[in-house]
Amino acid sequence: MKSKRIIKKTSQIFEAERKLLIDKGFNSWPSIMLLTDEEINTLVKNSLITTRNLRRLRCIAMFISEINLSIGDAALLMYSGIPSIDALARLSPQELLDKTGRLERLLNTGRKPVANLKTANIWIDRAKRLKPTKGTINHL
């Protein structure tokens, strides 16, 4: 379920990184997913972007490209402490709900949780079907 989505928009937090990545030819989620640590270090030199944000974007890109999640769902997983597809595949649906629910309660958004048991099962099943690739390494 590979996604070829072009990066059109990210959250404001990643705007400087998005612009630099597009300028350097990394204009799709799969291309960002495949960034190596060495390439990230090269991109960070002589710029105002951070290694930390690029690694976060790489993690989000991995979920978008490999599991076909929206940018919001991918960010939810990453910020919930799920750094890789392998980590997602090892979770039970209830563990996934606990992790994402904890983050949503911490943020105190007051909205209905994004993930439910059905969604959690779908995401975990997709992760289990994938074989480890370069993009599924824990990059955080």
TIVO-2410 file (N, C-alpha, C; in nm, 3 decimals):
# residues 140
REC num residu      c1      c2      c3 atome chaine
REC   1      M   0.082  -0.119   0.000     N      A
REC   1      M   0.000   0.000   0.000    CA      A
REC   1      M   0.087   0.126   0.000     C      A
REC   2      K   0.173   0.134  -0.095     N      A
REC   2      K   0.265   0.246  -0.101    CA      A
REC   2      K   0.194   0.371  -0.149     C      A
REC   3      S   0.221   0.481  -0.082     N      A
REC   3      S   0.161   0.609  -0.118    CA      A
REC   3      S   0.263   0.692  -0.192     C      A
REC   4      K   0.222   0.755  -0.299     N      A
REC   4      K   0.310   0.843  -0.376    CA      A
REC   4      K   0.275   0.989  -0.353     C      A
REC   5      R   0.206   1.016  -0.245     N      A
REC   5      R   0.157   1.151  -0.219    CA      A
REC   5      R   0.268   1.254  -0.213     C      A
REC   6      I   0.245   1.361  -0.283     N      A
REC   6      I   0.336   1.475  -0.281    CA      A
REC   6      I   0.307   1.556  -0.155     C      A
REC   7      I   0.411   1.608  -0.096     N      A
REC   7      I   0.395   1.688   0.025    CA      A
REC   7      I   0.341   1.824  -0.015     C      A
REC   8      K   0.221   1.852   0.027     N      A
REC   8      K   0.160   1.982  -0.002    CA      A
REC   8      K   0.160   2.069   0.121     C      A
REC   9      K   0.132   2.009   0.234     N      A
REC   9      K   0.121   2.087   0.356    CA      A
REC   9      K   0.160   2.001   0.476     C      A
REC  10      T   0.221   2.064   0.573     N      A
REC  10      T   0.250   2.001   0.701    CA      A
REC  10      T   0.204   2.098   0.809     C      A
REC  11      S   0.218   2.055   0.932     N      A
REC  11      S   0.184   2.148   1.040    CA      A
REC  11      S   0.287   2.261   1.039     C      A
REC  12      Q   0.253   2.370   1.100     N      A
REC  12      Q   0.342   2.488   1.104    CA      A
REC  12      Q   0.477   2.453   1.166     C      A
REC  13      I   0.479   2.356   1.255     N      A
REC  13      I   0.603   2.316   1.322    CA      A
REC  13      I   0.708   2.272   1.221     C      A
REC  14      F   0.664   2.207   1.114     N      A
REC  14      F   0.756   2.150   1.015    CA      A
REC  14      F   0.767   2.233   0.887     C      A
REC  15      E   0.718   2.353   0.886     N      A
REC  15      E   0.714   2.431   0.761    CA      A
REC  15      E   0.854   2.459   0.705     C      A
REC  16      A   0.948   2.496   0.790     N      A
REC  16      A   1.085   2.523   0.741    CA      A
REC  16      A   1.148   2.396   0.684     C      A
REC  17      E   1.124   2.283   0.751     N      A
REC  17      E   1.177   2.155   0.703    CA      A
REC  17      E   1.113   2.118   0.570     C      A
REC  18      R   0.982   2.137   0.559     N      A
REC  18      R   0.911   2.104   0.435    CA      A
REC  18      R   0.967   2.183   0.318     C      A
REC  19      K   0.986   2.312   0.338     N      A
REC  19      K   1.039   2.398   0.231    CA      A
REC  19      K   1.179   2.354   0.189     C      A
REC  20      L   1.266   2.325   0.287     N      A
REC  20      L   1.401   2.282   0.254    CA      A
REC  20      L   1.399   2.148   0.181     C      A
REC  21      L   1.319   2.054   0.229     N      A
REC  21      L   1.312   1.923   0.165    CA      A
REC  21      L   1.267   1.934   0.020     C      A
REC  22      I   1.167   2.016  -0.004     N      A
REC  22      I   1.119   2.034  -0.142    CA      A
REC  22      I   1.226   2.099  -0.228     C      A
REC  23      D   1.297   2.199  -0.171     N      A
REC  23      D   1.406   2.263  -0.246    CA      A
REC  23      D   1.516   2.164  -0.282     C      A
REC  24      K   1.538   2.064  -0.197     N      A
REC  24      K   1.644   1.966  -0.218    CA      A
REC  24      K   1.596   1.843  -0.296     C      A
REC  25      G   1.469   1.846  -0.342     N      A
REC  25      G   1.419   1.737  -0.425    CA      A
REC  25      G   1.346   1.626  -0.351     C      A
REC  26      F   1.327   1.641  -0.221     N      A
REC  26      F   1.252   1.543  -0.143    CA      A
REC  26      F   1.108   1.594  -0.132     C      A
REC  27      N   1.030   1.569  -0.237     N      A
REC  27      N   0.897   1.629  -0.242    CA      A
REC  27      N   0.782   1.529  -0.227     C      A
REC  28      S   0.814   1.407  -0.190     N      A
REC  28      S   0.709   1.308  -0.167    CA      A
REC  28      S   0.736   1.237  -0.034     C      A
REC  29      W   0.631   1.184   0.023     N      A
REC  29      W   0.646   1.113   0.151    CA      A
REC  29      W   0.741   0.994   0.139     C      A
REC  30      P   0.733   0.914   0.032     N      A
REC  30      P   0.828   0.802   0.022    CA      A
REC  30      P   0.974   0.848   0.017     C      A
REC  31      S   1.001   0.960  -0.048     N      A
REC  31      S   1.139   1.008  -0.053    CA      A
REC  31      S   1.187   1.052   0.085     C      A
REC  32      I   1.099   1.109   0.164     N      A
REC  32      I   1.137   1.150   0.300    CA      A
REC  32      I   1.154   1.028   0.389     C      A
REC  33      M   1.068   0.928   0.371     N      A
REC  33      M   1.078   0.805   0.449    CA      A
REC  33      M   1.215   0.739   0.432     C      A
REC  34      L   1.272   0.751   0.313     N      A
REC  34      L   1.398   0.683   0.284    CA      A
REC  34      L   1.522   0.765   0.316     C      A
REC  35      L   1.505   0.884   0.373     N      A
REC  35      L   1.621   0.964   0.413    CA      A
REC  35      L   1.706   0.887   0.514     C      A
REC  36      T   1.835   0.888   0.492     N      A
REC  36      T   1.926   0.826   0.587    CA      A
REC  36      T   1.969   0.929   0.692     C      A
REC  37      D   2.024   0.882   0.801     N      A
REC  37      D   2.076   0.974   0.903    CA      A
REC  37      D   2.183   1.064   0.844     C      A
REC  38      E   2.265   1.010   0.756     N      A
REC  38      E   2.371   1.089   0.692    CA      A
REC  38      E   2.310   1.201   0.607     C      A
REC  39      E   2.206   1.170   0.531     N      A
REC  39      E   2.141   1.273   0.450    CA      A
REC  39      E   2.075   1.379   0.538     C      A
REC  40      I   2.016   1.336   0.648     N      A
REC  40      I   1.956   1.432   0.741    CA      A
REC  40      I   2.062   1.525   0.797     C      A
REC  41      N   2.176   1.469   0.838     N      A
REC  41      N   2.285   1.551   0.891    CA      A
REC  41      N   2.335   1.651   0.787     C      A
REC  42      T   2.341   1.609   0.662     N      A
REC  42      T   2.384   1.698   0.553    CA      A
REC  42      T   2.282   1.810   0.533     C      A
REC  43      L   2.154   1.778   0.536     N      A
REC  43      L   2.050   1.880   0.519    CA      A
REC  43      L   2.051   1.983   0.631     C      A
REC  44      V   2.083   1.938   0.752     N      A
REC  44      V   2.079   2.026   0.868    CA      A
REC  44      V   2.195   2.127   0.866     C      A
REC  45      K   2.307   2.087   0.809     N      A
REC  45      K   2.423   2.177   0.803    CA      A
REC  45      K   2.386   2.305   0.729     C      A
REC  46      N   2.428   2.414   0.783     N      A
REC  46      N   2.408   2.547   0.723    CA      A
REC  46      N   2.261   2.582   0.702     C      A
REC  47      S   2.175   2.533   0.789     N      A
REC  47      S   2.034   2.570   0.780    CA      A
REC  47      S   1.977   2.586   0.921     C      A
REC  48      L   1.858   2.637   0.928     N      A
REC  48      L   1.793   2.659   1.057    CA      A
REC  48      L   1.703   2.543   1.099     C      A
REC  49      I   1.698   2.438   1.020     N      A
REC  49      I   1.613   2.324   1.056    CA      A
REC  49      I   1.685   2.235   1.155     C      A
REC  50      T   1.608   2.147   1.220     N      A
REC  50      T   1.666   2.061   1.323    CA      A
REC  50      T   1.664   1.914   1.283     C      A
REC  51      T   1.762   1.842   1.330     N      A
REC  51      T   1.767   1.698   1.309    CA      A
REC  51      T   1.644   1.633   1.369     C      A
REC  52      R   1.607   1.677   1.486     N      A
REC  52      R   1.492   1.621   1.556    CA      A
REC  52      R   1.364   1.630   1.470     C      A
REC  53      N   1.338   1.746   1.413     N      A
REC  53      N   1.219   1.762   1.330    CA      A
REC  53      N   1.226   1.679   1.202     C      A
REC  54      L   1.344   1.669   1.142     N      A
REC  54      L   1.356   1.586   1.022    CA      A
REC  54      L   1.331   1.440   1.054     C      A
REC  55      R   1.381   1.394   1.167     N      A
REC  55      R   1.356   1.255   1.206    CA      A
REC  55      R   1.208   1.232   1.235     C      A
REC  56      R   1.144   1.329   1.294     N      A
REC  56      R   1.000   1.319   1.317    CA      A
REC  56      R   0.925   1.313   1.185     C      A
REC  57      L   0.962   1.397   1.091     N      A
REC  57      L   0.898   1.394   0.959    CA      A
REC  57      L   0.922   1.261   0.889     C      A
REC  58      R   1.042   1.205   0.907     N      A
REC  58      R   1.072   1.075   0.847    CA      A
REC  58      R   0.981   0.967   0.905     C      A
REC  59      C   0.958   0.972   1.034     N      A
REC  59      C   0.869   0.876   1.100    CA      A
REC  59      C   0.726   0.893   1.047     C      A
REC  60      I   0.680   1.016   1.039     N      A
REC  60      I   0.545   1.043   0.987    CA      A
REC  60      I   0.535   0.996   0.842     C      A
REC  61      A   0.639   1.022   0.763     N      A
REC  61      A   0.641   0.980   0.623    CA      A
REC  61      A   0.633   0.828   0.611     C      A
REC  62      M   0.696   0.759   0.703     N      A
REC  62      M   0.693   0.613   0.701    CA      A
REC  62      M   0.550   0.563   0.720     C      A
REC  63      F   0.477   0.619   0.817     N      A
REC  63      F   0.339   0.577   0.840    CA      A
REC  63      F   0.248   0.615   0.722     C      A
REC  64      I   0.272   0.731   0.664     N      A
REC  64      I   0.192   0.774   0.549    CA      A
REC  64      I   0.219   0.684   0.428     C      A
REC  65      S   0.345   0.658   0.401     N      A
REC  65      S   0.383   0.583   0.282    CA      A
REC  65      S   0.354   0.434   0.293     C      A
REC  66      E   0.384   0.377   0.406     N      A
REC  66      E   0.375   0.232   0.420    CA      A
REC  66      E   0.237   0.183   0.465     C      A
REC  67      I   0.167   0.260   0.548     N      A
REC  67      I   0.038   0.215   0.602    CA      A
REC  67      I  -0.077   0.298   0.545     C      A
REC  68      N  -0.043   0.398   0.466     N      A
REC  68      N  -0.143   0.482   0.399    CA      A
REC  68      N  -0.231   0.558   0.498     C      A
REC  69      L  -0.168   0.615   0.600     N      A
REC  69      L  -0.240   0.696   0.698    CA      A
REC  69      L  -0.241   0.842   0.654     C      A
REC  70      S  -0.333   0.917   0.710     N      A
REC  70      S  -0.332   1.062   0.688    CA      A
REC  70      S  -0.217   1.121   0.769     C      A
REC  71      I  -0.180   1.243   0.737     N      A
REC  71      I  -0.072   1.308   0.811    CA      A
REC  71      I  -0.108   1.323   0.959     C      A
REC  72      G  -0.234   1.351   0.988     N      A
REC  72      G  -0.278   1.365   1.127    CA      A
REC  72      G  -0.270   1.235   1.204     C      A
REC  73      D  -0.313   1.125   1.142     N      A
REC  73      D  -0.306   0.995   1.208    CA      A
REC  73      D  -0.162   0.950   1.227     C      A
REC  74      A  -0.078   0.975   1.127     N      A
REC  74      A   0.064   0.940   1.137    CA      A
REC  74      A   0.131   1.019   1.249     C      A
REC  75      A   0.101   1.147   1.258     N      A
REC  75      A   0.158   1.230   1.365    CA      A
REC  75      A   0.108   1.183   1.501     C      A
REC  76      L  -0.019   1.144   1.509     N      A
REC  76      L  -0.073   1.093   1.635    CA      A
REC  76      L   0.005   0.971   1.682     C      A
REC  77      L   0.034   0.879   1.592     N      A
REC  77      L   0.111   0.760   1.630    CA      A
REC  77      L   0.251   0.798   1.675     C      A
REC  78      M   0.317   0.885   1.598     N      A
REC  78      M   0.454   0.923   1.632    CA      A
REC  78      M   0.460   0.994   1.767     C      A
REC  79      Y   0.371   1.090   1.789     N      A
REC  79      Y   0.372   1.164   1.915    CA      A
REC  79      Y   0.320   1.080   2.032     C      A
REC  80      S   0.254   0.969   2.003     N      A
REC  80      S   0.208   0.878   2.108    CA      A
REC  80      S   0.318   0.782   2.151     C      A
REC  81      G   0.435   0.792   2.088     N      A
REC  81      G   0.547   0.708   2.126    CA      A
REC  81      G   0.558   0.580   2.045     C      A
REC  82      I   0.501   0.580   1.927     N      A
REC  82      I   0.510   0.464   1.839    CA      A
REC  82      I   0.602   0.505   1.724     C      A
REC  83      P   0.732   0.469   1.734     N      A
REC  83      P   0.830   0.524   1.642    CA      A
REC  83      P   0.850   0.448   1.511     C      A
REC  84      S   0.786   0.332   1.496     N      A
REC  84      S   0.812   0.253   1.376    CA      A
REC  84      S   0.694   0.161   1.346     C      A
REC  85      I   0.696   0.108   1.226     N      A
REC  85      I   0.594   0.011   1.187    CA      A
REC  85      I   0.609  -0.116   1.270     C      A
REC  86      D   0.732  -0.156   1.298     N      A
REC  86      D   0.754  -0.274   1.382    CA      A
REC  86      D   0.693  -0.255   1.520     C      A
REC  87      A   0.711  -0.136   1.576     N      A
REC  87      A   0.653  -0.108   1.709    CA      A
REC  87      A   0.501  -0.112   1.702     C      A
REC  88      L   0.443  -0.060   1.597     N      A
REC  88      L   0.298  -0.064   1.580    CA      A
REC  88      L   0.250  -0.208   1.566     C      A
REC  89      A   0.322  -0.290   1.491     N      A
REC  89      A   0.283  -0.430   1.470    CA      A
REC  89      A   0.285  -0.511   1.599     C      A
REC  90      R   0.367  -0.472   1.693     N      A
REC  90      R   0.377  -0.546   1.821    CA      A
REC  90      R   0.269  -0.508   1.921     C      A
REC  91      L   0.194  -0.403   1.895     N      A
REC  91      L   0.091  -0.358   1.990    CA      A
REC  91      L  -0.038  -0.436   1.971     C      A
REC  92      S  -0.113  -0.447   2.079     N      A
REC  92      S  -0.251  -0.496   2.069    CA      A
REC  92      S  -0.338  -0.373   2.040     C      A
REC  93      P  -0.457  -0.395   1.987     N      A
REC  93      P  -0.544  -0.280   1.964    CA      A
REC  93      P  -0.569  -0.198   2.091     C      A
REC  94      Q  -0.585  -0.264   2.204     N      A
REC  94      Q  -0.610  -0.191   2.328    CA      A
REC  94      Q  -0.488  -0.109   2.369     C      A
REC  95      E  -0.368  -0.164   2.351     N      A
REC  95      E  -0.247  -0.088   2.382    CA      A
REC  95      E  -0.236   0.037   2.294     C      A
REC  96      L  -0.271   0.021   2.167     N      A
REC  96      L  -0.269   0.136   2.076    CA      A
REC  96      L  -0.368   0.242   2.121     C      A
REC  97      L  -0.488   0.201   2.159     N      A
REC  97      L  -0.587   0.296   2.208    CA      A
REC  97      L  -0.541   0.364   2.336     C      A
REC  98      D  -0.476   0.288   2.424     N      A
REC  98      D  -0.425   0.346   2.548    CA      A
REC  98      D  -0.322   0.455   2.519     C      A
REC  99      K  -0.228   0.425   2.428     N      A
REC  99      K  -0.123   0.521   2.397    CA      A
REC  99      K  -0.178   0.647   2.329     C      A
REC 100      T  -0.261   0.629   2.228     N      A
REC 100      T  -0.314   0.745   2.158    CA      A
REC 100      T  -0.413   0.823   2.246     C      A
REC 101      G  -0.491   0.750   2.324     N      A
REC 101      G  -0.586   0.815   2.414    CA      A
REC 101      G  -0.516   0.897   2.520     C      A
REC 102      R  -0.404   0.846   2.571     N      A
REC 102      R  -0.327   0.919   2.672    CA      A
REC 102      R  -0.278   1.052   2.615     C      A
REC 103      L  -0.227   1.049   2.492     N      A
REC 103      L  -0.181   1.173   2.430    CA      A
REC 103      L  -0.297   1.270   2.408     C      A
REC 104      E  -0.409   1.220   2.359     N      A
REC 104      E  -0.523   1.309   2.334    CA      A
REC 104      E  -0.577   1.369   2.463     C      A
REC 105      R  -0.576   1.291   2.572     N      A
REC 105      R  -0.618   1.347   2.701    CA      A
REC 105      R  -0.518   1.451   2.751     C      A
REC 106      L  -0.391   1.425   2.731     N      A
REC 106      L  -0.287   1.518   2.772    CA      A
REC 106      L  -0.301   1.651   2.697     C      A
REC 107      L  -0.334   1.643   2.569     N      A
REC 107      L  -0.353   1.763   2.488    CA      A
REC 107      L  -0.484   1.833   2.520     C      A
REC 108      N  -0.574   1.762   2.584     N      A
REC 108      N  -0.702   1.817   2.629    CA      A
REC 108      N  -0.777   1.886   2.514     C      A
REC 109      T  -0.789   1.812   2.404     N      A
REC 109      T  -0.857   1.869   2.287    CA      A
REC 109      T  -1.008   1.872   2.304     C      A
REC 110      G  -1.062   1.782   2.385     N      A
REC 110      G  -1.205   1.777   2.406    CA      A
REC 110      G  -1.282   1.715   2.291     C      A
REC 111      R  -1.212   1.666   2.191     N      A
REC 111      R  -1.280   1.604   2.077    CA      A
REC 111      R  -1.285   1.452   2.094     C      A
REC 112      K  -1.364   1.390   2.012     N      A
REC 112      K  -1.376   1.245   2.013    CA      A
REC 112      K  -1.242   1.184   1.969     C      A
REC 113      P  -1.196   1.078   2.035     N      A
REC 113      P  -1.068   1.018   1.997    CA      A
REC 113      P  -1.066   0.976   1.850     C      A
REC 114      V  -0.951   0.992   1.786     N      A
REC 114      V  -0.935   0.958   1.646    CA      A
REC 114      V  -0.942   0.807   1.625     C      A
REC 115      A  -0.873   0.734   1.711     N      A
REC 115      A  -0.866   0.589   1.696    CA      A
REC 115      A  -0.974   0.521   1.780     C      A
REC 116      N  -1.029   0.414   1.723     N      A
REC 116      N  -1.119   0.326   1.796    CA      A
REC 116      N  -1.069   0.184   1.773     C      A
REC 117      L  -1.135   0.085   1.830     N      A
REC 117      L  -1.086  -0.052   1.817    CA      A
REC 117      L  -1.079  -0.098   1.672     C      A
REC 118      K  -1.177  -0.062   1.593     N      A
REC 118      K  -1.177  -0.101   1.452    CA      A
REC 118      K  -1.058  -0.039   1.379     C      A
REC 119      T  -1.038   0.091   1.399     N      A
REC 119      T  -0.926   0.161   1.336    CA      A
REC 119      T  -0.793   0.104   1.383     C      A
REC 120      A  -0.781   0.080   1.514     N      A
REC 120      A  -0.658   0.024   1.570    CA      A
REC 120      A  -0.627  -0.111   1.507     C      A
REC 121      N  -0.728  -0.195   1.492     N      A
REC 121      N  -0.709  -0.326   1.429    CA      A
REC 121      N  -0.660  -0.312   1.285     C      A
REC 122      I  -0.720  -0.219   1.212     N      A
REC 122      I  -0.680  -0.198   1.073    CA      A
REC 122      I  -0.534  -0.153   1.065     C      A
REC 123      W  -0.497  -0.054   1.146     N      A
REC 123      W  -0.359  -0.004   1.143    CA      A
REC 123      W  -0.260  -0.113   1.180     C      A
REC 124      I  -0.291  -0.191   1.284     N      A
REC 124      I  -0.200  -0.296   1.329    CA      A
REC 124      I  -0.191  -0.406   1.224     C      A
REC 125      D  -0.302  -0.444   1.164     N      A
REC 125      D  -0.300  -0.546   1.058    CA      A
REC 125      D  -0.214  -0.501   0.940     C      A
REC 126      R  -0.226  -0.375   0.901     N      A
REC 126      R  -0.144  -0.322   0.791    CA      A
REC 126      R   0.004  -0.329   0.828     C      A
REC 127      A   0.036  -0.295   0.952     N      A
REC 127      A   0.176  -0.298   0.997    CA      A
REC 127      A   0.230  -0.441   0.999     C      A
REC 128      K   0.148  -0.535   1.041     N      A
REC 128      K   0.192  -0.675   1.047    CA      A
REC 128      K   0.215  -0.734   0.908     C      A
REC 129      R   0.143  -0.685   0.808     N      A
REC 129      R   0.158  -0.737   0.672    CA      A
REC 129      R   0.285  -0.688   0.605     C      A
REC 130      L   0.344  -0.584   0.656     N      A
REC 130      L   0.465  -0.530   0.594    CA      A
REC 130      L   0.589  -0.603   0.641     C      A
REC 131      K   0.679  -0.626   0.551     N      A
REC 131      K   0.809  -0.680   0.589    CA      A
REC 131      K   0.898  -0.563   0.624     C      A
REC 132      P   0.991  -0.581   0.718     N      A
REC 132      P   1.082  -0.470   0.751    CA      A
REC 132      P   1.155  -0.421   0.626     C      A
REC 133      T   1.152  -0.289   0.608     N      A
REC 133      T   1.224  -0.226   0.498    CA      A
REC 133      T   1.311  -0.117   0.556     C      A
REC 134      K   1.382  -0.050   0.472     N      A
REC 134      K   1.467   0.060   0.517    CA      A
REC 134      K   1.386   0.163   0.595     C      A
REC 135      G   1.263   0.186   0.554     N      A
REC 135      G   1.180   0.288   0.618    CA      A
REC 135      G   1.115   0.246   0.747     C      A
REC 136      T   1.127   0.117   0.786     N      A
REC 136      T   1.060   0.072   0.908    CA      A
REC 136      T   1.153   0.065   1.027     C      A
REC 137      I   1.273   0.111   1.012     N      A
REC 137      I   1.368   0.113   1.122    CA      A
REC 137      I   1.327   0.223   1.220     C      A
REC 138      N   1.352   0.198   1.347     N      A
REC 138      N   1.322   0.300   1.448    CA      A
REC 138      N   1.421   0.415   1.429     C      A
REC 139      H   1.371   0.526   1.378     N      A
REC 139      H   1.458   0.641   1.346    CA      A
REC 139      H   1.453   0.751   1.449     C      A
REC 140      L   1.377   0.737   1.554     N      A
REC 140      L   1.366   0.848   1.650    CA      A
REC 140      L   1.478   0.846   1.749     C      A
***
